[in-house]
Amino acid sequence: MATRGLYLAAYDISDRRRLRAALHLVKGHATGGQKSMYECFLSDAEKRDLIGDMSALITDEDRFVLVRLDPRSTVRIRGIAVPPADGDFYYHG
């Protein structure tokens, strides 16, 4: 089984159609998040796929960032948020 790291994916898309496509793309990899920031557990191959797919989608007007979070850090949540969890399996569909 591939080792997954926890990443924070964020985007700022200027066009509504690309925005919806970016939302669908990132949410397909996400375990949680809100608005335009999502936590994603990704293997190296999944990370390459996400970056490649997003690169094909966005233009120079848009921004996308994928940051690996330090696995030694403690996850802190506020309010009714649920901490991200690396499940046994993920369905991409």
N, CA, C and O atoms as a DFTB+ gen file, in Angstrom:
372 C
 N C O
     1  1       0.839      -1.179       0.000
     2  2       0.000       0.000       0.000
     3  2       0.885       1.244       0.000
     4  3       1.883       1.299       0.718
     5  1       0.523       2.229      -0.797
     6  2       1.295       3.459      -0.910
     7  2       1.160       4.295       0.359
     8  3       0.081       4.384       0.944
     9  1       2.252       4.897       0.770
    10  2       2.233       5.788       1.919
    11  2       1.672       7.130       1.479
    12  3       2.063       7.674       0.446
    13  1       0.762       7.650       2.268
    14  2       0.139       8.930       1.945
    15  2       0.597       9.995       2.931
    16  3       0.803       9.722       4.113
    17  1       0.751      11.197       2.429
    18  2       1.055      12.345       3.262
    19  2      -0.148      13.273       3.285
    20  3      -0.960      13.274       2.360
    21  1      -0.257      14.060       4.344
    22  2      -1.357      15.012       4.466
    23  2      -0.952      16.326       3.813
    24  3       0.080      16.903       4.155
    25  1      -1.762      16.795       2.878
    26  2      -1.510      18.032       2.144
    27  2      -2.686      18.975       2.334
    28  3      -3.812      18.552       2.596
    29  1      -2.401      20.251       2.197
    30  2      -3.423      21.279       2.163
    31  2      -3.465      21.812       0.740
    32  3      -2.471      22.346       0.247
    33  1      -4.601      21.672       0.079
    34  2      -4.790      22.147      -1.290
    35  2      -5.660      23.398      -1.244
    36  3      -6.721      23.409      -0.620
    37  1      -5.199      24.443      -1.906
    38  2      -5.952      25.700      -1.949
    39  2      -5.886      26.273      -3.347
    40  3      -4.892      26.103      -4.054
    41  1      -6.953      26.957      -3.746
    42  2      -6.983      27.539      -5.086
    43  2      -7.760      28.840      -5.086
    44  3      -8.601      29.092      -4.224
    45  1      -7.452      29.660      -6.085
    46  2      -8.162      30.913      -6.345
    47  2      -8.364      30.957      -7.852
    48  3      -7.425      31.218      -8.604
    49  1      -9.579      30.703      -8.286
    50  2      -9.902      30.573      -9.703
    51  2     -10.820      31.722     -10.103
    52  3     -11.811      31.988      -9.422
    53  1     -10.500      32.404     -11.198
    54  2     -11.240      33.606     -11.586
    55  2     -12.494      33.331     -12.415
    56  3     -13.385      34.179     -12.460
    57  1     -12.591      32.185     -13.064
    58  2     -13.712      31.866     -13.941
    59  2     -14.628      30.839     -13.259
    60  3     -14.141      29.852     -12.708
    61  1     -15.935      31.061     -13.291
    62  2     -16.883      30.168     -12.592
    63  2     -16.838      28.731     -13.095
    64  3     -16.930      27.793     -12.303
    65  1     -16.700      28.556     -14.398
    66  2     -16.675      27.202     -14.950
    67  2     -15.416      26.455     -14.490
    68  3     -15.495      25.291     -14.097
    69  1     -14.260      27.120     -14.539
    70  2     -13.021      26.500     -14.058
    71  2     -13.065      26.310     -12.546
    72  3     -12.514      25.344     -12.019
    73  1     -13.726      27.242     -11.849
    74  2     -13.864      27.127     -10.395
    75  2     -14.629      25.856     -10.026
    76  3     -14.216      25.118      -9.131
    77  1     -15.740      25.602     -10.711
    78  2     -16.518      24.380     -10.444
    79  2     -15.705      23.137     -10.768
    80  3     -15.755      22.153     -10.030
    81  1     -14.958      23.175     -11.865
    82  2     -14.126      22.027     -12.250
    83  2     -13.014      21.798     -11.222
    84  3     -12.707      20.654     -10.885
    85  1     -12.410      22.886     -10.722
    86  2     -11.359      22.764      -9.708
    87  2     -11.934      22.208      -8.409
    88  3     -11.308      21.364      -7.768
    89  1     -13.105      22.667      -8.020
    90  2     -13.766      22.159      -6.826
    91  2     -14.007      20.658      -6.943
    92  3     -13.708      19.908      -6.014
    93  1     -14.541      20.219      -8.069
    94  2     -14.802      18.797      -8.296
    95  2     -13.497      17.995      -8.261
    96  3     -13.444      16.913      -7.676
    97  1     -12.464      18.522      -8.880
    98  2     -11.175      17.837      -8.933
    99  2     -10.569      17.678      -7.543
   100  3     -10.168      16.577      -7.168
   101  1     -10.498      18.754      -6.781
   102  2      -9.875      18.703      -5.456
   103  2     -10.726      17.892      -4.485
   104  3     -10.186      17.110      -3.703
   105  1     -12.053      18.064      -4.521
   106  2     -12.908      17.309      -3.603
   107  2     -12.831      15.799      -3.861
   108  3     -13.111      14.997      -2.971
   109  1     -12.449      15.422      -5.083
   110  2     -12.251      14.004      -5.372
   111  2     -11.089      13.396      -4.615
   112  3     -11.007      12.175      -4.482
   113  1     -10.186      14.233      -4.114
   114  2      -9.018      13.785      -3.355
   115  2      -9.113      14.133      -1.877
   116  3      -8.292      13.671      -1.084
   117  1     -10.090      14.935      -1.493
   118  2     -10.123      15.528      -0.158
   119  2     -10.753      14.623       0.890
   120  3     -11.635      13.814       0.600
   121  1     -10.267      14.790       2.126
   122  2     -10.887      14.142       3.270
   123  2     -11.689      15.145       4.080
   124  3     -12.490      14.760       4.931
   125  1     -11.481      16.406       3.825
   126  2     -12.207      17.449       4.537
   127  2     -11.768      18.803       4.039
   128  3     -10.846      18.916       3.230
   129  1     -12.433      19.829       4.528
   130  2     -12.070      21.187       4.142
   131  2     -13.286      22.066       4.025
   132  3     -14.401      21.672       4.367
   133  1     -13.050      23.266       3.533
   134  2     -14.144      24.211       3.352
   135  2     -13.769      25.248       2.316
   136  3     -12.596      25.571       2.126
   137  1     -14.786      25.762       1.652
   138  2     -14.606      26.770       0.599
   139  2     -13.522      26.331      -0.377
   140  3     -13.710      25.332      -1.071
   141  1     -12.394      27.036      -0.459
   142  2     -11.380      26.688      -1.446
   143  2     -10.094      26.151      -0.807
   144  3      -9.010      26.291      -1.374
   145  1     -10.219      25.536       0.375
   146  2      -9.081      24.899       1.046
   147  2      -9.513      23.519       1.533
   148  3     -10.532      23.372       2.207
   149  1      -8.710      22.507       1.176
   150  2      -9.076      21.133       1.500
   151  2      -7.870      20.342       1.980
   152  3      -6.757      20.530       1.490
   153  1      -8.103      19.445       2.954
   154  2      -7.077      18.517       3.398
   155  2      -7.157      17.275       2.516
   156  3      -8.242      16.744       2.277
   157  1      -6.008      16.819       2.036
   158  2      -5.958      15.653       1.153
   159  2      -4.834      14.728       1.593
   160  3      -3.701      15.177       1.762
   161  1      -5.126      13.449       1.780
   162  2      -4.088      12.448       1.969
   163  2      -3.735      11.928       0.587
   164  3      -4.580      11.350      -0.096
   165  1      -2.477      12.131       0.167
   166  2      -2.073      11.782      -1.189
   167  2      -0.801      10.943      -1.192
   168  3       0.133      11.209      -0.435
   169  1      -0.777       9.934      -2.045
   170  2       0.466       9.232      -2.332
   171  2       1.237      10.081      -3.342
   172  3       0.718      11.082      -3.836
   173  1       2.467       9.687      -3.649
   174  2       3.243      10.444      -4.640
   175  2       2.550      10.441      -5.998
   176  3       2.516      11.466      -6.678
   177  1       1.999       9.300      -6.397
   178  2       1.307       9.203      -7.692
   179  2       0.043      10.054      -7.707
   180  3      -0.236      10.723      -8.702
   181  1      -0.725      10.040      -6.618
   182  2      -1.941      10.858      -6.541
   183  2      -1.601      12.344      -6.570
   184  3      -2.321      13.138      -7.176
   185  1      -0.506      12.719      -5.916
   186  2      -0.071      14.113      -5.922
   187  2       0.290      14.549      -7.346
   188  3      -0.112      15.625      -7.789
   189  1       1.048      13.710      -8.062
   190  2       1.395      14.033      -9.448
   191  2       0.144      14.166     -10.314
   192  3       0.049      15.075     -11.139
   193  1      -0.819      13.254     -10.125
   194  2      -2.067      13.313     -10.893
   195  2      -2.838      14.601     -10.606
   196  3      -3.309      15.265     -11.529
   197  1      -2.963      14.946      -9.341
   198  2      -3.700      16.155      -8.967
   199  2      -3.032      17.401      -9.541
   200  3      -3.711      18.263     -10.098
   201  1      -1.723      17.503      -9.413
   202  2      -1.012      18.665      -9.944
   203  2      -1.133      18.718     -11.460
   204  3      -1.353      19.788     -12.028
   205  1      -0.991      17.577     -12.117
   206  2      -1.117      17.543     -13.575
   207  2      -2.506      17.923     -14.047
   208  3      -2.653      18.703     -14.988
   209  1      -3.533      17.373     -13.398
   210  2      -4.913      17.692     -13.767
   211  2      -5.230      19.165     -13.521
   212  3      -5.894      19.807     -14.334
   213  1      -4.751      19.694     -12.397
   214  2      -5.007      21.098     -12.087
   215  2      -4.244      22.004     -13.054
   216  3      -4.763      23.044     -13.458
   217  1      -3.030      21.629     -13.426
   218  2      -2.247      22.424     -14.378
   219  2      -2.946      22.508     -15.730
   220  3      -2.890      23.540     -16.398
   221  1      -3.602      21.429     -16.129
   222  2      -4.329      21.419     -17.396
   223  2      -5.602      22.259     -17.314
   224  3      -6.097      22.727     -18.340
   225  1      -6.133      22.455     -16.119
   226  2      -7.403      23.155     -15.924
   227  2      -7.244      24.666     -15.800
   228  3      -8.025      25.421     -16.379
   229  1      -6.243      25.111     -15.051
   230  2      -6.152      26.534     -14.724
   231  2      -5.380      27.325     -15.781
   232  3      -4.682      26.763     -16.625
   233  1      -5.530      28.644     -15.705
   234  2      -4.817      29.557     -16.602
   235  2      -3.876      30.423     -15.770
   236  3      -3.763      30.238     -14.558
   237  1      -3.203      31.367     -16.423
   238  2      -2.293      32.281     -15.721
   239  2      -3.021      33.207     -14.753
   240  3      -2.400      33.773     -13.853
   241  1      -4.332      33.367     -14.929
   242  2      -5.126      34.217     -14.032
   243  2      -5.396      33.529     -12.693
   244  3      -5.715      34.196     -11.709
   245  1      -5.270      32.200     -12.648
   246  2      -5.654      31.400     -11.491
   247  2      -4.437      31.028     -10.647
   248  3      -3.294      31.133     -11.090
   249  1      -4.715      30.595      -9.431
   250  2      -3.663      30.142      -8.525
   251  2      -4.070      28.822      -7.885
   252  3      -5.239      28.599      -7.571
   253  1      -3.068      27.943      -7.698
   254  2      -3.265      26.667      -7.008
   255  2      -2.014      26.387      -6.188
   256  3      -0.897      26.532      -6.684
   257  1      -2.198      25.991      -4.949
   258  2      -1.063      25.644      -4.099
   259  2      -1.370      24.330      -3.391
   260  3      -2.493      24.091      -2.949
   261  1      -0.349      23.488      -3.295
   262  2      -0.451      22.207      -2.609
   263  2       0.713      22.143      -1.639
   264  3       1.869      22.080      -2.058
   265  1       0.418      22.158      -0.343
   266  2       1.438      22.222       0.697
   267  2       1.388      20.953       1.522
   268  3       0.337      20.575       2.039
   269  1       2.547      20.289       1.645
   270  2       2.603      19.110       2.510
   271  2       2.700      19.579       3.951
   272  3       3.543      20.410       4.290
   273  1       1.834      19.042       4.791
   274  2       1.835      19.392       6.203
   275  2       2.778      18.458       6.954
   276  3       2.867      17.271       6.639
   277  1       3.467      18.990       7.929
   278  2       4.446      18.227       8.694
   279  2       3.745      17.098       9.456
   280  3       2.861      17.362      10.270
   281  1       4.132      15.840       9.198
   282  2       3.458      14.719       9.869
   283  2       3.691      14.689      11.380
   284  3       2.969      14.001      12.102
   285  1       4.689      15.425      11.860
   286  2       4.952      15.475      13.307
   287  2       4.034      16.460      14.020
   288  3       3.936      16.440      15.247
   289  1       3.366      17.313      13.269
   290  2       2.508      18.338      13.864
   291  2       1.201      17.744      14.363
   292  3       0.720      16.733      13.852
   293  1       0.648      18.387      15.356
   294  2      -0.649      18.011      15.886
   295  2      -1.732      18.741      15.106
   296  3      -1.634      19.947      14.880
   297  1      -2.763      18.012      14.696
   298  2      -3.885      18.627      13.995
   299  2      -4.794      19.260      15.034
   300  3      -5.212      18.604      15.988
   301  1      -5.099      20.537      14.847
   302  2      -5.999      21.248      15.744
   303  2      -7.221      21.670      14.946
   304  3      -7.113      22.129      13.809
   305  1      -8.365      21.508      15.550
   306  2      -9.610      21.891      14.887
   307  2     -10.375      22.856      15.779
   308  3     -10.154      22.915      16.989
   309  1     -11.272      23.606      15.166
   310  2     -12.113      24.552      15.908
   311  2     -13.569      24.308      15.551
   312  3     -13.884      23.825      14.464
   313  1     -14.433      24.643      16.464
   314  2     -15.866      24.542      16.206
   315  2     -16.301      23.107      15.961
   316  3     -15.916      22.202      16.701
   317  1     -17.100      22.900      14.926
   318  2     -17.652      21.577      14.650
   319  2     -16.827      20.810      13.618
   320  3     -17.271      19.782      13.107
   321  1     -15.630      21.307      13.312
   322  2     -14.781      20.655      12.318
   323  2     -14.408      19.239      12.751
   324  3     -14.343      18.935      13.942
   325  1     -14.168      18.390      11.772
   326  2     -13.753      17.011      12.006
   327  2     -12.303      16.883      11.552
   328  3     -11.970      17.306      10.445
   329  1     -11.426      16.303      12.390
   330  2     -10.024      16.191      11.974
   331  2      -9.879      15.269      10.765
   332  3     -10.635      14.306      10.634
   333  1      -8.925      15.547       9.884
   334  2      -8.724      14.684       8.713
   335  2      -8.240      13.309       9.134
   336  3      -7.478      13.176      10.092
   337  1      -8.686      12.282       8.412
   338  2      -8.287      10.913       8.710
   339  2      -7.945      10.200       7.418
   340  3      -8.651      10.337       6.419
   341  1      -6.859       9.437       7.438
   342  2      -6.437       8.657       6.276
   343  2      -7.193       7.342       6.323
   344  3      -6.847       6.450       7.097
   345  1      -8.214       7.218       5.508
   346  2      -9.063       6.025       5.497
   347  2      -8.362       4.800       4.919
   348  3      -7.272       4.902       4.357
   349  1      -8.999       3.651       5.065
   350  2      -8.454       2.407       4.526
   351  2      -8.469       2.424       3.006
   352  3      -7.606       1.819       2.371
   353  1      -9.440       3.110       2.417
   354  2      -9.527       3.204       0.972
   355  2     -10.221       4.508       0.596
   356  3     -10.919       5.110       1.412
   357  1     -10.022       4.939      -0.647
   358  2     -10.672       6.131      -1.183
   359  2     -11.302       5.787      -2.508
   360  3     -10.737       5.029      -3.296
   361  1     -12.447       6.331      -2.751
   362  2     -13.128       6.154      -4.032
   363  2     -13.022       7.444      -4.810
   364  3     -13.480       8.487      -4.345
   365  1     -12.428       7.390      -5.983
   366  2     -12.356       8.538      -6.891
   367  2     -13.314       8.261      -8.030
   368  3     -13.109       7.333      -8.812
   369  1     -14.356       9.063      -8.123
   370  2     -15.318       8.778      -9.177
   371  2     -16.098       9.943      -9.626
   372  3     -16.941       9.816     -10.514
